[in-house]
Amino acid sequence: MAYENYLSSGMHIGTKQITKEMKRFVYKIRDDGLAIINLPVIEKRIKIAANFLSDKKRIMIVSRKPIAFKAIDKFAEAINGKSVKGRFLAGTITNPNIKDFYEPEVLIVIDPMIDKQAVKEAIKMRIPIIALTSTGNETNGIDLIIPINNKGKKSIAMALYLLALETLLARKSIPDASGFKYKPEDFEGLEQEKTKEKKTEKTKKSKK
């Protein structure tokens, strides 16, 4: 996929805050103070993560951010993993006695700060952690950083679309990118939004 697609999704836009750990991923600082993340590094890190995920059968992806809910669901669907949306209940991966207990081989979080409960439990259980991290994120306990804008819906959707694609390629589940049945828009939930809009319009017309 061309860099133009990455740019249009805003994957490279960081914040005005830059932690010590994230400084190495910053390409430059814009005039308005926003950090710009190096695009080739984003691409490389996604491929590294995909290669790591390729032989894993139990992959859990979590997020408390509503803007990421559709993307993590679609990612889990594409790679046959498990998504957890909203509040991460204590004991989800540490207590076999609770209802929704799951024992992942690897944990993916959209924001290590917001998803800190999941990160804490994965560290305790020595489960490898992959995290989408913006320039202002702390990275303590994270095993593999994917430096990226983790605050925008389009950016998160594009990142998980690419990670799912590269994971299936690494697994040899598809011969090439043309064999991937999803589009970036699917990870944003745009098709569902359009369907809802059409249904709303039809309802309004029928009431007239």
Secondary structure, 3 states (H helix, E strand, C coil): CCHHHHHHHCCCECCCCCCCCCHHHEEEECCCCCEEECHHHHHHHHHHHHHHHCCCCCEEEEECCHHHHHHHHHHHHHHCCEEEECCCCCCCCCCCCCCCCCCCCEEEECCCCCCHHHHHHHHHCCCCEEEEECCCCCCCCCCEEEECCCCCHHHHHHHHHHHHHHHHHHHCCCCCHHHCCCCHHHHHCHHHHHHHHHHHHHHHHHHC
